[in-house]
């Protein structure tokens, strides 16, 4: 039996008759945990037994190309290593029919830019397992970031308070919560479809909309119908206030995350293995999945997102 961590506060389906049920997500013991743990930690801890279950929309599973390993002390500085990994979703090249449909929607919403891969085209979930290779218990954090076809988001390069050394760091799009890992033990869990949808919308709000990352990540927007772009953030300008610019971006033009970035930060020597589960609601994933990168590269859509930064040039017009 292994420990399963489900990140986020949401109802957990407990019956195979309920939508979204999976045996490694639900357990009769789930309700036995103190409410204070959920309220304080933002985590639901469940004793889970792994297994398989049928899922709607024929999900596909993309295994991580390699395990992430970190928590090793540098011989000179003593600082613990962190691991970073990126996984580009294998999206098929946009067809002429899709391009025509997108162009028609762009004409309707002009001047709003319409992405090829929109929120709702894919439902993504990340299943992960942390293994502690040390004989001492430790903690680990998994930070979720990523990119859509317009922008990539790396909070480590974004300085929102340049004149305040005690200011909190710029937040990631999800996770980054301490997870206890027993000595020599394993902990498994997941970023849910709801969390990935929220992360996709937050990413679009922060980058195309210039919404402050703290505001975007602390506001629940998974069901938002629109967001208002703002003038660029200028943290070095005193008394500067952002103002609305351009028309609101409607949900039908929200950009879906097409690249998943993970940062693994353990306190002892640990590994992180993960699988990406995708329900392809629109039929745009390549059937060969990651094998298409080498076997059918010409059939994959190439995305070249700009690296978002508050000190960079203003975002393009929405």
C-alpha positions, 0 to 999 in steps of 0.5 A: 500500500502506498500513500496517495496525495491529491492536490487541491480541495475538491470532491473526490468521486467515491463510486464507479458510477460517478464521473471521474472515479478512479480507484487510486483517487478515492478511498473509504478512509478519505473522510477520516483525515482531520479537516484541519489538515485539508484547510491548512495544507491544501492537500487531501491524503488518502491511503490508496491502492493502485489499479486501473479503471475505464475512463471516458474519452479514451485517455492516452498516457504519456510517460516521462522521458526520464525520472527526475532526480534531485536533493543532492548536496553540492560539495562546495556550497552545500546547496541541494540540487533541484530538477527541472523537466519539460514535456511538449504535448505531441499536437498534430499539425493544424489542418486546413479545415482547422485553420479555416475555422480558427480564422473565422473565429478570429474575424468574429473576435478581432482583434483578439488572437485565437490560438490553435489549441484552446482551453477545452480541447484537451483535459490533462492530468499529471500522475506522479510518484516520489521515491525517497532514496535516503534513510532519513524522512524528508519533504519535497515540492513539485512546482507546475509551470508550462507554456502555451503557443504564445508564451512560456512562464518561468517564475524564477526569472520574474522579479515583481519586487526588485527593491524588497529582498524579503518579498515572496518569490513569484509563484508557479502555476500550481503545486509547490506545497511541502509533501512529507516522504518517509525514509526509503518510502514512496508518495504518489499523487496527481495534478488533476484536470481541474488544476491543469485547466486552472493553470492554463487559464492563469498562464494566459491571464499572466502572459497575454493579459499582464495579470499579476501572477499573485492575483492570477494564481490566488483567484479561481478562474477555471470557470471564467468566461473572459479576462481583461488584458492590462497594460504591462507590469512595471515593478521598477516604476514608482506609483505605477498603476495598470489600466485596462487595454483592448477588449476582454479575451473571451473563453473561446479564445483562451489558450491551452497549455501545450508544454508541461514544466515541472520543478522538483525540490526535495530536501533529501535524495529523491526521484520523481517519476510522472505520467501525463494523462490526456483526454483528447476531446478534439482529436488533435493529439498525434496517435504516436504520442512522443514517438512522433518526434522521431518517427513523424516530426513533420506531422507535429505542430511546432510552437515557439512561445516567447519567454514571458517577463515583466521587464520584456516588451509588452505582450502583443495585442490580444 
